Amino acid sequence: MNQRLASWLPASPEQRVFAGFVVLLLGGGATAALLETPLALLPLALLLGLLVLLTEWRVVYYLLFLTLAFSREEPLPGGLSLDVPSEPLLLILTGCILTVLLIRSSVISVREVRHPLVVILLLMLLWSVVSTTFSVDTTKSVKYLLAKTWYLVPFGLGTLLLLVRPRDLWRVAGTYTAAVCATVLIVGVRHATKGFTFDTINEAVGNLYRNHVIYATVLALLLPFALYGARSTKGTARLAWRIAIGILLFGLFTSYTRASMLSLPVAGILYWVIRLRQTRLLLAGTVVGLLASTSYFLSQNNYMLYAPDFEKTIFNGEDFSKHLEATYKLQDVSGMERVYRWVAAGRMAADKPLVGSGPSTFYPEYKRYTVRSFRTYVSENPEKSTTHNYFLLVLAEQGFPGLILFLILLSVALLTIEHLYHRTQHGSQPRYVLLACSMSFVIILFHLLLNELVEVDKIGSFFFINLFMLIRIGTWTRGELVSE
């Protein structure tokens, strides 16, 4: 009887994973349809994690990037939310990766674990714990800590564990790019029915992305992978990457997102800065400029000179060129609403400069610190968005120590990129991987000036992957684990 039963079961681990996935998918789909909520898939996702853990758990890593583009935010009791299916998959991966590391602790080299980037990230996490103890909303801050943990483990340790060779990185990037390109086609069809107009892009994005900014940012950060993926491959793979470049550019230009379009030339400028070994000069100039501008705006409350005229702040939804014109005239409502919240963030930091208000507590705490002179007609903020500047968000929520640690992380990352660029060989796979990850990282970094995106799963995933790939490329430059 046992032999007969065994003969019916799939023979290989991969077949068992597939069979189990099909069974769970059918059962979960039926349950979710009956209950009319995707949250019914959560218990089945945990069972899937157990099944994969017992067979070939690496499949979940690729399943994550295959479904990440379609992940959506679902509300939870207590005002919290969960990204489905990405966060359940991240939980499964966290358990799998930690189990592997407990069983085989030597699978990641000590040199990589002790890398300055890892140390700084751990210090940032520890400071978040300190800030949480003084949080104005402990529940939200603890959720932030948990989410940060299941980001760092899969996208950090998981990267070092699974992306051993260049081809592994191209496989992950290719999987995510293919899924994102599918969403571009869906959004494109929706947008076409509305005439590709500026004021209908958010409606066309629908439930695939929270808004057109996140949509455009994902497209922009993937373009370097598509570009250097095409350069590093031949034949059908090169053709596929080139098609992806066209689809991503189409989606980017029809998204009408100013920051994402501007991020591409900014990445090109940073490339030449790195190539000319001027990163230190750039960082020094940035620090001087930041200190000078801060001193100017705070001196005699000069920032009040830039308060907008409530009646003149407008949104040119039907004309993108007028939208751009209003931007540089300081009459665009979205731009001036950012200033409204930046002023509030600065006042929050002045009130609690050491520990901030606590992670993930900017909304609605900031409303007590706003200055009415900067108010716009969208300041009610029904969508509950935050600062639209990640640096100020960290400052307001985690104080100056949190911001300083984050700035140190970015500085070390940029200096590491310059160092590795001049150690990798032109035209080699490590060089192509470095350029793809570096330019993608710079594009994300530029977006952080105008939005808070590190905690967005579709973007934060590659923020951390890019960082940890710098550590892996360093290993390759020492002659370890290199393979085409």
C-alpha positions as CSV (number, residue, x, y, z in Angstrom):
1,M,0.0,0.0,0.0
2,N,2.8,2.4,0.9
3,Q,4.6,1.6,-2.3
4,R,1.5,2.2,-4.4
5,L,1.0,5.5,-2.6
6,A,4.6,6.5,-3.2
7,S,4.2,5.7,-6.9
8,W,1.5,8.3,-7.1
9,L,3.5,11.0,-5.5
10,P,5.9,13.2,-7.6
11,A,9.4,11.9,-7.7
12,S,11.5,15.0,-7.7
13,P,11.5,17.9,-5.2
14,E,10.6,20.3,-7.9
15,Q,7.6,18.2,-8.9
16,R,6.4,18.0,-5.3
17,V,6.7,21.8,-5.0
18,F,4.7,22.3,-8.1
19,A,2.0,19.8,-7.1
20,G,1.7,21.3,-3.6
21,F,1.5,24.8,-5.0
22,V,-1.3,23.8,-7.4
23,V,-3.3,22.2,-4.6
24,L,-2.8,25.2,-2.3
25,L,-3.6,27.6,-5.1
26,L,-6.9,26.0,-6.0
27,G,-7.9,25.6,-2.4
28,G,-6.8,29.1,-1.5
29,G,-8.5,30.6,-4.6
30,A,-11.8,28.9,-3.8
31,T,-11.6,30.1,-0.1
32,A,-10.7,33.6,-1.1
33,A,-13.6,33.7,-3.6
34,L,-16.1,32.4,-1.1
35,L,-15.0,34.9,1.6
36,E,-14.4,37.7,-1.0
37,T,-11.0,38.7,0.5
38,P,-7.4,37.7,-0.5
39,L,-6.6,37.6,3.2
40,A,-8.0,34.1,3.2
41,L,-4.8,33.1,1.3
42,L,-2.6,33.8,4.4
43,P,-3.0,30.4,6.1
44,L,-2.5,28.6,2.8
45,A,0.6,30.8,2.2
46,L,2.1,29.6,5.5
47,L,1.4,26.0,4.5
48,L,3.1,26.6,1.2
49,G,6.1,27.9,3.1
50,L,6.3,24.8,5.1
51,L,6.0,22.6,2.0
52,V,8.7,24.5,0.2
53,L,10.9,24.6,3.3
54,L,10.8,20.8,3.3
55,T,11.7,20.5,-0.4
56,E,13.2,23.5,-2.4
57,W,12.6,26.8,-0.6
58,R,14.5,28.8,-3.1
59,V,11.5,28.6,-5.4
60,V,9.8,31.1,-3.0
61,Y,12.5,33.7,-3.7
62,Y,11.6,33.7,-7.4
63,L,7.9,33.4,-6.7
64,L,8.2,36.6,-4.7
65,F,9.7,38.6,-7.6
66,L,7.2,37.0,-10.0
67,T,4.2,38.2,-7.9
68,L,5.8,41.4,-6.4
69,A,4.6,43.6,-9.3
70,F,1.0,42.5,-8.6
71,S,1.2,42.8,-4.8
72,R,-1.5,45.1,-3.2
73,E,-2.0,46.6,0.2
74,E,-4.8,45.2,2.3
75,P,-6.1,46.8,5.4
76,L,-5.9,45.1,8.8
77,P,-7.6,45.8,12.1
78,G,-6.1,48.6,14.2
79,G,-5.3,50.8,11.2
80,L,-2.4,48.6,10.0
81,S,-2.0,47.1,6.5
82,L,-0.4,44.1,4.8
83,D,1.0,43.8,1.3
84,V,-0.4,40.7,-0.2
85,P,1.1,38.4,-1.4
86,S,4.6,39.9,-0.9
87,E,4.7,40.2,2.9
88,P,3.4,36.6,3.6
89,L,6.1,35.4,1.1
90,L,8.7,37.6,2.9
91,L,7.7,36.0,6.2
92,I,8.2,32.5,4.7
93,L,11.5,33.5,3.3
94,T,12.6,35.0,6.6
95,G,11.9,31.7,8.3
96,C,13.6,29.7,5.6
97,I,16.8,31.8,5.5
98,L,17.2,32.0,9.2
99,T,16.7,28.2,9.4
100,V,19.4,27.7,6.8
101,L,21.8,30.0,8.6
102,L,21.2,28.2,11.9
103,I,22.0,24.9,10.3
104,R,24.9,26.0,8.2
105,S,26.2,29.3,9.7
106,S,29.3,29.2,7.4
107,V,27.2,29.5,4.2
108,I,27.9,33.3,4.2
109,S,31.4,34.4,4.7
110,V,32.3,36.3,7.9
111,R,34.0,39.0,5.8
112,E,30.6,39.8,4.1
113,V,28.7,39.8,7.3
114,R,31.1,42.3,8.9
115,H,31.0,44.6,5.9
116,P,30.5,48.3,6.9
117,L,27.2,48.4,5.0
118,V,25.8,45.5,7.1
119,V,27.1,47.1,10.3
120,I,25.5,50.4,9.5
121,L,22.2,48.7,8.7
122,L,22.2,46.9,12.0
123,L,22.9,50.1,13.8
124,M,20.0,51.7,12.1
125,L,17.8,48.8,13.1
126,L,19.0,49.1,16.7
127,W,18.3,52.8,16.8
128,S,14.8,52.2,15.4
129,V,14.3,49.9,18.5
130,V,15.5,52.8,20.7
131,S,13.2,55.2,19.0
132,T,10.3,52.8,19.3
133,T,10.6,52.8,23.1
134,F,9.7,56.5,23.0
135,S,7.2,56.3,20.2
136,V,3.9,58.1,20.3
137,D,2.3,55.0,18.8
138,T,4.0,51.9,19.8
139,T,1.8,49.6,17.7
140,K,2.8,51.3,14.5
141,S,6.5,51.4,15.4
142,V,6.6,47.7,16.3
143,K,5.0,46.9,13.0
144,Y,7.7,49.0,11.3
145,L,10.4,47.0,13.1
146,L,8.8,43.7,12.1
147,A,8.5,44.8,8.5
148,K,12.1,46.1,8.5
149,T,13.3,42.7,9.7
150,W,11.5,40.7,7.1
151,Y,12.9,43.1,4.5
152,L,16.5,42.9,5.7
153,V,16.6,39.1,6.0
154,P,15.2,38.1,2.5
155,F,16.6,41.1,0.5
156,G,19.8,41.3,2.6
157,L,20.9,37.9,3.8
158,G,18.9,36.2,1.1
159,T,20.8,38.1,-1.5
160,L,24.1,37.0,-0.1
161,L,22.8,33.4,0.3
162,L,21.2,33.0,-3.1
163,L,22.7,35.5,-5.6
164,V,26.1,33.8,-5.7
165,R,27.1,34.5,-9.3
166,P,26.2,37.2,-11.9
167,R,23.7,35.0,-13.6
168,D,21.7,34.7,-10.4
169,L,21.2,38.4,-10.2
170,W,20.2,38.6,-13.9
171,R,17.7,35.8,-13.3
172,V,16.0,37.7,-10.4
173,A,16.1,41.0,-12.2
174,G,14.7,39.4,-15.3
175,T,11.8,37.7,-13.4
176,Y,10.8,41.0,-11.8
177,T,11.2,42.9,-15.0
178,A,9.0,40.5,-16.9
179,A,6.3,40.8,-14.3
180,V,6.5,44.6,-14.3
181,C,6.4,44.7,-18.1
182,A,3.1,42.7,-17.9
183,T,1.7,45.4,-15.6
184,V,2.9,48.1,-18.0
185,L,0.9,46.5,-20.8
186,I,-2.2,46.3,-18.5
187,V,-1.9,49.9,-17.5
188,G,-1.2,50.9,-21.1
189,V,-4.4,49.3,-22.3
190,R,-6.4,51.0,-19.5
191,H,-4.7,54.4,-20.2
192,A,-5.3,54.1,-24.0
193,T,-9.0,53.9,-23.4
194,K,-8.7,57.3,-21.6
195,G,-6.6,58.9,-24.3
196,F,-3.2,58.7,-22.4
197,T,-4.1,61.9,-20.6
198,F,-2.1,63.2,-17.6
199,D,-5.2,63.4,-15.3
200,T,-6.1,59.8,-15.9
201,I,-2.8,58.0,-15.2
202,N,-3.7,57.3,-11.5
203,E,-7.0,55.8,-12.6
204,A,-5.2,53.7,-15.2
205,V,-2.7,52.4,-12.7
206,G,-5.7,51.1,-10.7
207,N,-5.0,48.6,-8.0
208,L,-1.7,47.4,-9.4
209,Y,0.3,50.3,-7.8
210,R,-0.7,52.7,-5.1
211,N,-0.2,55.7,-7.4
212,H,1.6,56.7,-10.6
213,V,4.7,57.8,-8.6
214,I,5.4,54.3,-7.3
215,Y,4.6,52.9,-10.8
216,A,7.1,55.2,-12.5
217,T,9.7,54.7,-9.8
218,V,9.6,50.9,-10.3
219,L,10.0,51.4,-14.1
220,A,12.9,53.8,-13.7
221,L,14.8,51.6,-11.2
222,L,14.5,48.6,-13.5
223,L,15.8,50.4,-16.6
224,P,19.5,50.0,-15.6
225,F,19.0,46.2,-15.2
226,A,17.4,46.0,-18.6
227,L,20.2,48.1,-20.2
228,Y,23.1,46.2,-18.8
229,G,21.2,42.9,-19.0
230,A,21.1,43.5,-22.8
231,R,24.8,44.3,-22.9
232,S,25.8,41.3,-20.9
233,T,23.8,38.7,-22.9
234,K,23.4,37.5,-26.5
235,G,20.7,36.0,-28.7
236,T,17.2,35.6,-27.4
237,A,18.1,36.9,-23.9
238,R,19.5,40.2,-25.4
239,L,16.3,40.6,-27.5
240,A,14.1,40.0,-24.5
241,W,16.0,42.7,-22.5
242,R,15.8,45.2,-25.4
243,I,12.0,44.6,-25.6
244,A,11.8,45.2,-21.9
245,I,13.7,48.5,-22.3
246,G,11.1,49.7,-24.8
247,I,8.2,48.6,-22.6
248,L,9.7,50.3,-19.5
249,L,10.4,53.5,-21.4
250,F,6.9,53.6,-22.8
251,G,5.4,53.1,-19.3
252,L,7.7,55.8,-17.9
253,F,6.9,58.5,-20.4
254,T,3.2,57.9,-20.3
255,S,3.2,58.0,-16.5
256,Y,3.9,61.8,-16.6
257,T,6.1,61.6,-13.5
258,R,8.6,64.4,-13.3
259,A,11.0,62.9,-10.7
260,S,11.2,59.6,-12.5
261,M,12.0,61.2,-15.9
262,L,14.7,63.4,-14.2
263,S,16.2,60.5,-12.3
264,L,17.6,59.0,-15.5
265,P,19.9,61.9,-16.4
266,V,20.8,62.2,-12.7
267,A,22.0,58.6,-12.7
268,G,24.0,59.4,-15.8
269,I,25.7,62.3,-14.1
270,L,26.5,60.1,-11.1
271,Y,28.1,57.6,-13.4
272,W,30.6,60.2,-14.6
273,V,31.2,61.4,-11.1
274,I,32.1,57.8,-10.1
275,R,34.1,57.3,-13.2
276,L,36.1,60.5,-12.6
277,R,36.7,59.6,-8.9
278,Q,34.9,62.7,-7.7
279,T,32.4,61.0,-5.2
280,R,34.2,62.4,-2.2
281,L,34.0,65.9,-3.7
282,L,30.3,65.4,-4.4
283,L,29.6,64.3,-0.9
284,A,31.6,67.2,0.6
285,G,29.7,69.7,-1.6
286,T,26.4,68.2,-0.6
287,V,27.2,68.5,3.1
288,V,28.3,72.1,2.7
289,G,25.2,72.9,0.6
290,L,22.9,71.2,3.1
291,L,24.4,73.1,6.1
292,A,24.3,76.4,4.2
293,S,20.7,76.1,3.1
294,T,19.6,74.9,6.6
295,S,21.3,77.9,8.1
296,Y,19.6,80.3,5.6
297,F,16.1,78.9,6.0
298,L,16.3,78.9,9.8
299,S,17.9,82.3,10.2
300,Q,15.2,84.8,11.1
301,N,12.6,82.4,9.9
302,N,13.5,82.9,6.2
303,Y,11.5,79.8,5.3
304,M,8.3,81.9,5.7
305,L,9.3,83.9,2.7
306,Y,8.4,80.9,0.5
307,A,4.9,80.4,1.9
308,P,2.6,79.8,-1.1
309,D,-0.4,81.9,-2.2
310,F,-3.4,79.6,-1.3
311,E,-5.4,80.9,-4.2
312,K,-2.6,80.4,-6.8
313,T,-1.6,76.8,-5.9
314,I,-3.2,74.7,-8.6
315,F,-3.2,71.3,-10.2
316,N,-3.0,71.3,-14.0
317,G,-4.4,67.8,-14.5
318,E,-5.3,68.3,-18.1
319,D,-2.0,69.8,-19.3
320,F,1.4,68.3,-18.4
321,S,3.3,71.3,-19.8
322,K,1.4,73.7,-17.6
323,H,2.0,71.3,-14.7
324,L,5.7,71.7,-15.3
325,E,5.4,75.5,-15.6
326,A,3.5,75.6,-12.2
327,T,6.3,73.6,-10.7
328,Y,9.1,76.0,-11.3
329,K,6.8,79.0,-10.5
330,L,6.1,77.4,-7.0
331,Q,2.4,77.3,-7.9
332,D,2.0,73.5,-8.3
333,V,-0.2,72.2,-5.5
334,S,1.6,68.9,-5.1
335,G,5.0,70.7,-4.8
336,M,3.7,73.3,-2.3
337,E,2.0,70.6,-0.3
338,R,5.4,68.9,0.0
339,V,6.8,72.2,1.5
340,Y,3.8,72.3,3.9
341,R,4.8,68.9,5.3
342,W,8.6,69.5,5.1
343,V,8.0,72.5,7.4
344,A,6.0,70.3,9.8
345,A,8.7,67.7,9.7
346,G,11.4,70.3,10.6
347,R,9.3,71.5,13.5
348,M,8.8,67.9,14.7
349,A,12.5,67.3,14.7
350,A,13.1,70.5,16.6
351,D,10.6,69.3,19.3
352,K,12.1,65.8,19.6
353,P,15.6,66.0,18.1
354,L,17.0,62.9,19.7
355,V,14.5,60.1,19.3
356,G,11.8,61.6,17.1
357,S,8.1,60.7,17.3
358,G,8.9,57.0,16.6
359,P,9.0,54.9,13.4
360,S,5.9,55.1,11.2
361,T,4.2,57.8,13.3
362,F,4.5,60.9,11.1
363,Y,0.8,60.7,10.2
364,P,-1.2,62.1,12.0
365,E,1.4,63.5,14.4
366,Y,2.7,66.1,11.9
367,K,-0.7,68.0,11.9
368,R,0.2,69.4,15.3
369,Y,3.3,71.0,13.8
370,T,2.0,72.5,10.6
371,V,2.3,76.2,9.8
372,R,-1.0,77.5,8.4
373,S,0.8,79.9,6.0
374,F,2.0,76.9,3.9
375,R,-1.4,75.2,3.8
376,T,-2.9,74.2,0.4
377,Y,-6.3,73.0,-0.5
378,V,-5.2,69.3,-0.4
379,S,-3.8,69.6,3.1
380,E,-6.6,67.6,4.6
381,N,-4.6,64.5,3.4
382,P,-7.3,61.9,3.3
383,E,-4.9,59.4,1.7
384,K,-2.7,59.6,4.9
385,S,0.5,60.1,3.1
386,T,3.6,61.4,4.9
387,T,6.5,63.8,4.2
388,H,7.3,63.2,0.5
389,N,10.9,63.3,1.5
390,Y,12.5,60.2,3.1
391,F,15.3,62.1,4.8
392,L,13.0,64.4,6.6
393,L,10.7,61.5,7.4
394,V,13.6,59.7,9.2
395,L,14.6,62.9,10.9
396,A,11.1,63.5,12.2
397,E,10.4,59.9,13.3
398,Q,13.9,58.8,14.5
399,G,15.7,62.1,15.3
400,F,19.1,63.3,14.3
401,P,20.9,60.0,15.1
402,G,18.6,58.1,12.7
403,L,19.1,60.6,9.9
404,I,22.9,60.6,10.5
405,L,23.1,56.8,10.3
406,F,21.1,56.9,7.1
407,L,23.3,59.5,5.5
408,I,26.4,57.5,6.5
409,L,24.9,54.4,4.9
410,L,24.3,56.3,1.6
411,S,27.8,57.8,1.7
412,V,29.5,54.5,2.3
413,A,27.4,52.9,-0.5
414,L,28.4,55.6,-3.0
415,L,32.1,55.4,-2.0
416,T,31.9,51.6,-2.3
417,I,30.5,51.9,-5.8
418,E,33.4,54.2,-6.9
419,H,35.9,51.8,-5.3
420,L,34.4,48.7,-7.0
421,Y,34.0,50.5,-10.4
422,H,37.8,51.0,-10.6
423,R,38.5,47.4,-9.5
424,T,36.2,45.6,-12.0
425,Q,37.3,44.9,-15.5
426,H,35.6,46.8,-18.4
427,G,33.1,44.5,-20.2
428,S,33.1,41.9,-17.5
429,Q,30.0,40.4,-15.8
430,P,30.9,41.9,-12.4
431,R,31.2,45.4,-14.0
432,Y,27.8,45.0,-15.7
433,V,26.2,43.9,-12.4
434,L,27.8,46.8,-10.6
435,L,26.6,49.4,-13.0
436,A,23.1,48.0,-13.1
437,C,22.8,47.9,-9.3
438,S,24.6,51.3,-8.8
439,M,22.5,53.2,-11.3
440,S,19.3,51.6,-9.9
441,F,20.4,52.6,-6.4
442,V,21.1,56.2,-7.5
443,I,17.6,56.4,-9.2
444,I,16.0,55.2,-6.0
445,L,18.1,57.6,-3.9
446,F,17.0,60.5,-6.1
447,H,13.3,59.6,-5.6
448,L,13.8,59.7,-1.9
449,L,14.2,63.4,-2.1
450,L,10.6,63.7,-3.1
451,N,8.9,60.6,-1.7
452,E,9.3,58.0,1.1
453,L,9.7,54.7,-0.8
454,V,12.2,52.5,1.1
455,E,9.2,50.8,2.9
456,V,7.3,50.2,-0.4
457,D,7.8,46.5,-1.2
458,K,8.1,47.1,-5.0
459,I,10.9,49.6,-4.5
460,G,12.5,48.8,-1.1
461,S,13.3,45.3,-2.3
462,F,15.8,46.6,-4.8
463,F,17.1,49.3,-2.5
464,F,18.4,46.5,-0.2
465,I,19.3,44.1,-3.0
466,N,21.4,46.8,-4.6
467,L,23.2,47.5,-1.3
468,F,24.0,43.8,-0.6
469,M,25.0,43.2,-4.2
470,L,27.8,45.7,-3.6
471,I,29.1,43.4,-0.8
472,R,28.9,40.4,-3.2
473,I,30.7,42.3,-6.0
474,G,33.4,43.0,-3.5
475,T,33.8,39.3,-3.0
476,W,34.0,38.8,-6.8
477,T,36.7,41.4,-7.1
478,R,38.8,39.4,-4.6
479,G,38.6,36.4,-7.0
480,E,36.0,34.5,-5.0
481,L,32.8,32.9,-6.4
482,V,33.2,34.6,-9.9
483,S,31.5,32.8,-12.7
484,E,29.9,34.0,-15.9
